[in-house]
Amino acid sequence: MLRAYKYRLYPNESQIDFFEKQFGTCRFIYNWALELKSTTYTDENQSISKNELKNMLPGLKTQYNWLKDVNSQSLQASVDNLDNAFKKFFRKEADYPTFKSKNNPVQSFQIPQHYVVDLDKGTVKLPKLKEPIRVKFHRGFEGETRTATVSRTPTGKYFISILIEDRREIPEKVSLGPSIGVDVGISHFAILSTGEKIENPRHLKKSMAKLKAEQRSLSRKKKGSSNRKKQKLVVAKLHEKVANQRNDFQHKLSNRLVNENQVIVLEDLNISGMVKNRCLAQAISDVAWGNFIMKLKYKAEWCGKTIQQIGRFVPSSKLCNVCGHKNTDLTLNDRSWECPSCHTQHDRDINAAINILNIALNNTAAGTAV
């Protein structure tokens, strides 16, 4: 089973210069390959494979000597990344690939092999670097090392993500055991079919006043000045704090749900369409449902748990979970309602979570796809 471990790097000045040069060269190769593929298809109606692009790299190094100063396998990995981007585009999972910019605060490059990790000394030795880099190994790992990715955050921090093959088989999924339905929302982050409501921490909203003040100060700084760079770092640190708070909250909640339940049922949400609502866009982005569902899925796969999603058009809020009556008159403002058929009092969100679970269990028992 493949798992990635991310650690903080503490490079010195010469190592930082090497990182920046590696970022730039990998970005150059990516943009060069993208332009070549696009123009060749437009002018000649032909496609260039990734192997053909890789065969052109030695000739490109004679034209640009500075390409020899970095790891050659990292340049080939940039071509592989472009090929994967085109595959996602043709599968309609992403937009057409765009050129990478040096102004993007997040930069990265990959090292497929020939790097040495020393957990005891707390260092990583990368190709083309004479001295090893100090690393904060907050946890160890066992297994065979695969591709490593070095990245730089908007706040100027450097990290390395090491992909590990731990030789463990993915556990078989078992559907027998505790099951729970989860209905995500904005006023409450998640509502469980057990009746529990988990409050939405609203990390971005709590930091919005300070963020607006710092952003306003940034807009008044002269472009290209050192004061603008300092203020830009202040804003980036605020955004980083919000992102860390959000990830910490979601990791703790997803761990709890996966550990306590065998089957977790969610509703398939059109998040990209919901964000287009300008009145709710910021609140939906702050709650980050997509990241939370992603965390649930890969953690459930590690533990042999089952994640199911019902259709997005199922009227889970309008159905009575007792008798099945559909309340077509229910509006978004109605947070509680009484079933006209069986006269059961319903909390809108808890009723939806129970219906989400029941629909999935009924479909599973009937042998139909959820």
MOTA-V891205 format. One record per run of one state. SS is the DSSP state (alpha for helix, beta for strand, coil for the rest). FROM is the first residue (numbers start at 1). LEN is the number of residues. If there is no record, write none. Layout:
# MOTA-V891205
ss: (SS SS)
from: (FROM FROM)
len: (LEN LEN)
This chain:
# MOTA-V891205
ss: (coil beta coil alpha coil alpha coil alpha coil alpha coil beta coil beta coil beta coil beta coil beta coil beta coil beta coil beta coil beta coil alpha coil alpha coil beta coil alpha coil alpha coil alpha coil beta coil beta coil beta coil beta coil beta alpha coil)
from: (1 2 11 13 45 50 64 65 70 72 91 107 112 116 119 123 126 133 137 144 153 158 166 179 185 188 193 197 200 203 220 226 261 263 268 271 275 281 288 289 304 306 311 319 320 326 327 336 339 345 348 367)
len: (1 9 2 32 5 14 1 5 2 19 16 5 4 3 4 3 7 4 7 9 5 8 13 6 3 5 4 3 3 17 6 35 2 5 3 4 6 7 1 15 2 5 8 1 6 1 9 3 6 3 19 4)
